[in-house]
Amino acid sequence: MIERLLAKDPDHRLGSAKGAAEIKRHPFFKETSSPCRKVLTATLILNYSSDCSTTNDRV
């Protein structure tokens, strides 16, 4: 699946023909049920004082 997603030729790239529906039909996702493929809310949202702030960066 990864090789098909990263194919250089757009005509051979997974998802280029039918979009996300083509990717969802790939055998990799066969065992995944629809409720598992939902948008999740982030558990931690960081607030920055500016775009250049590094206060939440770990060293």
N, C-alpha and C positions, 0 to 999 in steps of 0.2 A: 504494500500500500504506500509506503513512504517513497519508494522509487517512482511510483505513478504520480504522486503528489508533486514531486520535485522534477518531473520530466522537463527538459529544456524545450522540447517541441510542444507548443500549446495544444496541438491536435491530439497528442498522446497523453496529455496531462489529465489525471483523474479530476473530474468536476468541471472540465472545460466544456463539455457537451450539454450537460443538464444541471450544472451547478451543484448546490449542496445536496440535492436529492440523490444525485449519482454517488456522492461520497457516503451518504447514509445507507445506501443499498449495498455497499461493499461488505463482503463476508466478515471482515473484522468487527463490524457493528451488529452482526446477526444476533448475538446473545444479549445485546443491550436493549432494554425496554425503553419505551418513550419517556416515562417519568424520570428515568435516570439522565436523560438528555435535556435538562432544564437549566435555565439561567440561575446561578447561585449568587447570593449577596455576599460581598466581602465581609469577613469577620473583623478586619482591622482596616480602618481608613485613616491614612496619615494626613495631617494638616501641615502644610509648609507656609512659612512666613513670606517666602518669595520663591521665584523660579530657580534661584541659585542656592537656596537653603540646603544645608547638609545636616540639619539637626537630627533627622531620623535615619541617617545612614550609619551602618555599622562598619567598624574598622576591622 
